[in-house]
Amino acid sequence: GLGGRALPLPLLSGAMHGTWRIAAFTDPKAPAVGEASFLLEDYVPERLEVTLKPEQPALRKGEAAKVAVAARYLYGAPGSGLDVSGSVTVQAAAASGVKGLEGFQVGLDDEAIEASTQEIEARATTDAKGEAVVTVPVQALAAPRPLEAKITLAVGEPGGRALSRSLTLPILPEGPVLAIRKGFSDDLPVNGTAGFDVVMAAPDGTRLAQGGVTWTLSRLEQTYQWYRADGRWSFEPVKSVRRVADGTLDLKADAPAKVAQALAFGKYRLEASAPGRPGAAASVTFSVGWGGSETADVPDLLDLTLDKAAYKAGDTLQARLNPHFKGRATVTVVGDRVQVVRDVDVPEAGATVSIPVKAEWGAGAYLVATAYRPLDQAAKRLPGRALGLAWF
């Protein structure tokens, strides 16, 4: 029904180990229409059951983790006398380990953190009960975002193979932290109000009062600069930040402070910081309008956002096009066939296109926008093109 077919291909019992390749042809004399590779190895089932249990649910900065290891053979005997080795990786955490801040953003979300991996030098051996306690030194990194330690321990089987298991522990901050929580989903409509809760908490989760917390709401914009070097054209992104609003908050321990602002199409970031509190800063990046996911950081990706995520027949779809150059665009509504084709002029600041929604479009459709920039001989600039896609 979907144009695919599953075909089992039995292998010979004496097939050689290694990488094999399989190719599919519609015509033996034509190139393959598809191919894939796979690895052929002997399958050896696991003989051990290994469990890891940390002695503490979270770590303080610079504190070593202690992990209890229990190894037992699947037939029931304890895995005694087995070597235990491993590694630890300190990396950015998706969430803070501070209690009570679930759903809040702690730290600066736009700051990149390079993970650091270290081998555990001290080896351990399981005792007669198949148990061991491994002390794992955790590197203390200075970072503007929450961190976590991913600990991987491997227990060696008598045949030489190692069975690995992993666990992840949050690393608590050294001092109080600011935290921001969005009061809306990711589908914030155009001209909707972006609301936020702002709090401060101690590492143990206790809410704190703090006066004079400053906040700034900025619009994020990105263009591209083309240049020619060594006979080849290349580009680099040029990012700019424009302040939209700012203010000061007095935080209370018993209730979060509020920030709210009505916003148009675009990408924004709210950042807050506390005076006299080193490291007490947080930011949240979000978008207004519905559009395709940002999967590329290249000039030919057109910023295309819709004013809503869903429409009813009779509604008017508002699409914002921002190709970052002046030119002409073709806007198309595509479902099981092409429903609408419209050509529009797009200034450098972008344009908004209105399209009435029809019932015959079905349960959903794609909005496709292609913008074109003509050749500019005076500026020695080649023609340009940008493509955007959004489902509604």
VENWO-V154982 format. One record per pair of residues at least 12 apart in sequence whose C-alpha atoms are under 8 Angstrom apart, sorted by the first residue. I is the first residue (numbers start at 0). J is the second residue. D is the distance in Angstrom with one decimal. If there is no record, write none. Layout:
i-><I;I>
j-><J;J>
d-><D;D>
//
This chain:
i-><15;16;16;16;16;17;17;17;18;18;18;18;19;19;19;19;20;20;20;20;21;21;21;22;22;45;46;46;46;47;47;47;47;47;47;47;48;48;48;48;49;49;49;49;49;49;49;50;50;50;50;51;51;51;51;51;51;51;52;52;52;53;53;53;54;54;56;56;57;57;57;57;57;58;58;58;58;59;59;59;59;60;60;60;60;60;61;61;61;61;62;62;63;63;63;63;64;64;64;64;65;65;65;65;66;66;66;66;67;67;67;67;68;68;68;68;68;69;69;69;69;70;70;70;70;71;77;77;77;78;78;78;78;78;79;79;79;79;79;79;79;80;80;80;80;80;81;81;81;81;81;81;81;82;82;82;82;82;82;83;83;83;83;83;83;83;83;84;84;84;84;84;84;84;85;85;85;85;85;85;86;86;86;86;86;86;86;87;87;87;87;87;87;87;87;87;87;88;88;88;88;88;88;88;89;89;89;89;89;89;89;89;89;89;90;90;90;90;90;90;90;90;91;91;91;91;91;91;91;92;92;92;92;92;93;94;95;95;95;95;96;96;96;96;97;97;97;97;97;98;98;98;99;100;100;102;103;103;103;103;104;104;104;104;104;104;105;105;105;105;105;105;105;105;105;106;106;106;106;106;106;106;106;106;106;107;107;107;107;107;107;107;108;108;108;108;108;109;109;110;110;112;112;119;119;121;143;143;145;145;145;146;146;146;147;147;147;147;148;148;148;148;149;149;149;149;150;150;150;150;151;151;151;151;152;152;171;172;173;174;174;175;175;175;175;175;175;176;176;176;176;176;176;176;177;177;177;177;177;177;177;177;177;177;178;178;178;178;178;178;179;179;179;179;179;179;179;180;180;180;181;181;181;181;182;182;182;185;185;186;186;186;186;186;187;187;187;187;187;188;188;188;188;188;188;189;189;189;189;189;189;189;189;190;190;190;190;191;191;191;192;192;192;192;193;193;193;193;194;194;194;194;195;195;195;196;196;196;196;197;197;197;197;197;198;198;198;198;198;198;199;199;206;206;207;207;207;208;208;208;208;209;209;209;209;210;210;210;210;211;211;211;211;211;212;212;212;212;212;212;212;212;213;213;213;213;213;213;213;214;214;214;214;214;214;214;214;215;215;215;215;215;215;215;215;216;216;216;216;216;216;216;216;217;217;217;217;217;217;217;217;218;218;218;218;218;218;218;218;219;219;219;219;219;219;219;219;220;220;220;220;220;221;221;221;221;222;222;222;222;222;223;223;223;223;224;224;236;236;262;263;263;264;264;264;264;264;264;265;265;265;266;266;266;266;267;267;267;267;268;268;268;268;269;269;269;270;270;288;288;288;288;288;289;289;289;289;289;289;290;290;290;290;290;290;291;291;291;291;291;291;298;299;299;299;299;300;300;300;300;301;301;301;301;301;301;301;301;301;302;302;302;302;302;303;303;303;303;303;303;303;303;304;304;304;304;305;305;305;305;306;306;308;309;310;310;311;311;312;312;312;313;313;313;313;314;314;315;315;315;315;316;316;316;316;316;317;317;317;317;318;318;318;319;319;319;319;320;320;320;320;320;320;321;321;321;321;322;322;322;322;323;323;323;324;324;324;324;324;324;325;325;325;325;325;325;326;326;326;326;326;326;326;326;327;327;327;327;327;327;327;328;328;328;328;328;328;328;328;329;329;329;329;329;329;330;330;330;330;330;330;331;331;331;332;332;332;332;333;333;333;333;334;334;334;334;334;338;363;363;364;364;365;365;365;365;366;366;366;366;367;367;367;367;368;368;368;369;369;369;369;370;370;370;371;371;371;372>
j-><39;38;39;40;41;38;39;40;36;37;38;39;36;37;38;39;34;35;36;37;34;35;36;34;35;162;72;73;156;70;71;72;73;78;156;162;70;71;72;73;68;69;70;71;154;162;164;68;69;70;164;66;67;68;69;164;165;166;66;67;68;65;66;67;66;67;168;169;96;168;169;170;171;168;169;170;171;170;171;172;173;139;170;171;172;173;136;137;138;139;136;137;134;135;136;137;134;135;136;137;132;133;134;135;132;133;134;135;130;131;132;133;125;130;131;132;133;125;129;130;131;125;129;130;154;129;127;128;129;125;127;128;129;130;124;125;126;127;128;129;130;124;125;126;127;129;124;125;129;154;155;156;157;122;123;124;125;154;155;122;123;124;125;152;153;154;155;119;121;122;123;152;153;154;118;119;150;151;152;153;116;117;118;119;150;151;152;116;117;118;119;135;137;148;149;150;151;114;115;116;117;148;149;150;114;115;116;137;138;140;146;147;148;149;112;113;114;115;146;147;148;149;112;113;114;144;145;146;147;144;145;146;147;169;145;145;145;146;169;171;145;169;170;171;171;201;202;203;204;202;203;204;204;178;204;180;178;179;180;181;178;179;180;281;282;283;144;145;176;177;178;179;280;281;282;143;144;145;176;177;178;279;280;281;282;143;144;270;280;281;282;283;144;281;282;283;284;282;284;143;144;142;144;135;136;134;278;280;170;171;172;169;170;171;167;168;169;170;167;168;169;170;165;166;167;168;165;166;167;168;163;164;165;166;164;165;202;202;202;201;202;199;200;201;202;276;279;199;200;201;202;278;279;280;197;198;199;200;271;272;273;279;280;281;197;198;199;200;280;281;195;196;197;198;281;282;283;195;196;197;193;194;195;196;194;195;196;285;286;287;288;289;307;308;286;287;288;289;307;287;288;289;306;307;308;262;263;264;287;288;305;306;307;261;262;263;264;261;262;263;259;260;261;262;259;260;261;262;257;258;259;260;257;258;259;255;256;257;258;250;255;256;257;258;250;251;252;254;255;256;250;252;252;253;250;251;252;249;250;251;252;249;250;251;273;248;249;250;273;247;248;249;273;274;247;248;249;250;271;272;273;274;245;246;247;248;271;272;273;245;246;247;248;269;270;271;272;242;243;244;245;246;269;270;271;242;243;244;245;267;268;269;270;240;241;242;243;244;267;268;269;240;241;242;243;265;266;267;268;238;239;240;241;265;266;267;268;238;239;240;241;266;236;237;238;239;236;237;238;298;323;235;236;237;298;236;237;296;297;287;287;288;286;287;288;304;306;319;286;287;288;284;285;286;287;284;285;286;287;282;283;284;285;282;283;284;282;283;304;305;306;307;308;304;305;306;307;308;389;303;304;305;388;389;390;303;304;387;388;389;390;385;383;384;385;386;322;385;386;387;320;321;322;368;369;370;385;386;387;319;320;321;322;387;318;319;320;321;368;387;388;389;318;319;320;389;317;318;319;389;318;319;391;391;356;391;356;358;356;357;358;355;356;357;358;355;356;353;354;355;356;352;353;354;355;356;351;352;353;354;351;352;353;349;350;351;352;345;349;350;351;352;368;347;348;349;350;347;349;370;385;347;348;349;345;346;347;348;349;372;345;346;347;348;349;372;344;345;346;347;370;371;372;373;342;343;344;345;370;371;372;342;343;344;345;368;369;370;371;341;342;343;368;369;370;342;343;366;367;368;369;366;367;368;364;365;366;367;364;365;366;367;360;361;363;364;365;360;390;391;390;391;388;389;390;391;388;389;390;391;386;387;388;389;386;387;388;384;385;386;387;384;385;386;383;384;385;384>
d-><7.6;7.6;5.1;5.5;7.8;5.6;5.3;6.8;6.7;5.7;4.5;6.2;5.5;5.4;6.2;7.1;7.2;5.8;4.2;6.4;5.6;5.5;6.1;4.1;6.6;7.8;5.8;5.8;7.8;6.5;5.6;4.4;5.5;7.5;7.6;7.6;5.7;5.2;6.1;6.3;7.1;5.7;4.6;6.6;7.7;7.6;7.2;5.9;5.4;6.7;7.3;6.5;5.7;4.9;6.6;7.2;7.6;7.4;5.6;5.1;6.7;6.0;4.3;6.1;6.0;7.1;6.5;7.7;7.1;5.4;5.1;5.9;6.8;6.8;6.2;4.7;5.9;5.6;5.1;7.0;7.3;5.6;6.1;6.4;6.8;6.6;7.8;6.0;6.0;4.6;7.1;6.4;6.5;5.4;4.4;5.4;5.8;5.0;6.4;7.0;6.6;5.7;4.6;6.1;5.6;5.3;6.6;7.6;7.2;5.9;4.5;6.4;7.9;5.5;5.1;6.0;7.4;7.9;5.7;4.5;6.7;7.7;5.0;6.3;7.8;6.3;7.1;5.5;4.8;7.1;7.6;7.1;4.4;7.8;7.9;5.2;5.2;4.8;6.1;4.3;7.4;5.7;5.1;5.9;7.0;7.3;5.3;5.3;7.8;6.5;5.9;6.8;7.6;7.1;5.9;4.6;6.7;5.8;5.5;6.0;5.1;5.8;7.4;6.7;5.6;4.7;6.6;6.7;7.8;5.5;6.9;5.6;5.3;6.7;6.2;5.6;7.5;5.4;4.2;5.6;7.0;5.6;4.2;5.1;6.1;5.4;6.7;5.7;5.5;6.5;7.0;7.4;7.1;6.5;5.6;4.5;6.2;6.6;5.5;4.2;6.5;5.6;5.1;6.5;5.7;5.3;6.5;7.4;7.1;7.9;6.7;5.7;4.6;6.4;7.1;7.0;4.5;6.6;5.6;5.6;6.5;7.7;6.2;7.9;7.1;6.7;6.1;4.6;6.2;7.6;5.5;4.8;5.4;7.5;7.7;6.9;5.5;7.6;7.2;7.7;7.7;5.2;6.7;6.0;6.6;7.9;5.8;6.3;5.4;8.0;6.5;4.7;5.8;7.4;7.4;6.3;5.6;5.2;4.4;7.6;5.4;5.1;6.1;6.8;7.1;6.7;6.7;6.7;7.0;6.2;4.7;6.7;7.6;5.4;7.5;5.5;4.3;6.5;7.8;7.3;7.3;7.5;5.6;4.2;6.4;5.9;5.7;7.8;6.7;4.8;4.8;7.4;6.9;7.4;5.8;6.2;7.2;7.7;7.6;7.0;7.4;7.1;8.0;6.5;7.5;7.9;6.8;8.0;7.2;7.7;7.4;6.3;5.5;7.7;6.6;5.6;4.2;5.1;5.5;5.2;6.3;6.9;6.9;5.8;4.3;6.5;5.5;5.5;6.1;8.0;6.6;5.7;4.2;6.7;5.6;6.3;6.2;5.9;7.0;6.4;6.2;6.7;5.5;4.3;6.1;7.7;6.5;5.6;5.6;6.5;7.5;7.3;4.8;7.0;7.2;5.9;4.5;6.7;7.6;7.2;7.6;5.3;5.6;5.8;5.8;5.4;6.1;7.8;7.8;5.9;6.6;5.6;4.7;6.7;6.7;7.1;7.1;5.5;5.1;6.6;7.7;6.3;4.7;6.7;5.0;5.2;7.1;7.4;7.5;7.3;6.8;6.2;7.4;6.6;7.3;5.3;6.0;7.5;7.8;6.0;5.1;7.2;5.4;5.3;7.8;6.7;5.2;5.7;5.8;5.3;7.9;4.9;7.2;5.5;4.9;4.9;7.7;5.4;6.2;7.7;6.3;5.3;4.1;6.5;5.5;5.3;6.1;7.1;7.1;5.7;4.2;6.7;5.7;5.1;6.4;5.5;5.6;5.0;6.6;7.6;5.4;5.1;6.4;7.7;6.4;7.7;7.9;7.8;5.2;6.6;7.3;7.8;4.9;7.2;7.7;6.6;4.6;7.6;5.1;4.4;4.7;5.9;4.9;6.7;7.7;6.6;4.2;5.9;8.0;5.8;5.7;5.6;6.8;6.9;5.4;5.0;6.3;7.4;6.8;5.8;4.6;6.7;7.5;5.9;4.5;6.3;5.6;5.6;6.5;5.5;5.5;6.1;7.7;7.0;5.5;4.2;6.6;7.1;7.7;6.0;4.3;6.7;5.8;5.4;6.5;6.1;5.6;5.2;5.9;7.0;5.8;4.5;6.5;6.2;5.4;4.3;5.1;7.0;5.5;5.3;6.5;5.8;5.1;6.3;6.4;7.0;5.9;4.4;6.5;7.3;6.1;4.9;6.6;7.5;5.4;5.4;7.1;5.8;5.3;6.4;8.0;7.2;6.6;5.6;4.4;6.2;5.9;5.1;6.4;7.7;6.0;5.7;4.5;5.4;6.1;6.3;6.7;7.8;7.8;7.1;6.6;7.9;7.7;5.2;5.6;7.2;7.7;7.2;5.8;5.4;7.1;7.4;5.9;4.3;6.3;5.7;5.5;6.0;7.8;6.7;5.5;4.2;6.3;5.4;5.3;6.5;4.1;6.6;5.3;5.2;4.9;6.3;7.9;5.0;4.6;6.1;5.7;5.4;7.7;5.9;4.3;5.8;7.3;4.9;7.1;7.2;7.4;7.6;5.8;4.6;7.0;6.9;7.8;5.7;3.9;6.0;7.7;5.3;5.3;6.1;7.2;6.3;4.9;7.8;7.7;7.6;5.0;4.9;4.6;7.8;6.0;5.1;6.1;6.2;6.9;5.7;5.0;6.6;7.5;5.5;6.7;7.0;5.8;5.3;7.0;7.2;5.8;4.6;6.3;7.7;6.5;7.9;5.7;5.4;7.3;7.3;7.0;7.8;5.2;5.1;4.9;6.3;5.4;6.3;7.6;6.0;5.5;6.3;5.6;4.4;5.8;8.0;5.6;5.1;6.0;6.5;6.6;5.8;4.8;6.7;5.5;5.1;6.5;7.3;5.9;4.5;6.5;7.8;5.5;5.3;6.2;7.7;7.8;7.7;6.9;4.3;6.7;7.6;6.7;6.6;6.2;5.7;6.9;7.0;8.0;7.0;4.5;7.6;7.9;7.0;5.7;4.6;4.2;7.8;7.9;6.5;6.2;5.4;6.5;7.6;6.7;5.6;4.7;7.0;7.2;5.8;4.5;5.4;5.6;5.4;6.8;5.7;5.4;6.3;6.6;6.6;5.3;4.0;6.0;5.7;4.5;6.5;5.7;5.3;6.4;6.2;7.6;7.1;5.8;4.4;6.6;5.8;5.1;6.3;6.6;5.7;4.7;6.4;5.7;5.2;6.4;7.4;6.5;7.8;7.1;4.7;6.3;7.2;7.2;5.5;5.9;5.8;6.8;5.7;4.5;6.4;5.8;5.3;6.3;7.7;7.5;5.9;4.7;6.7;5.8;5.1;6.5;7.1;5.7;4.6;6.5;5.6;5.2;6.5;5.7;4.6;6.7;6.2>
//
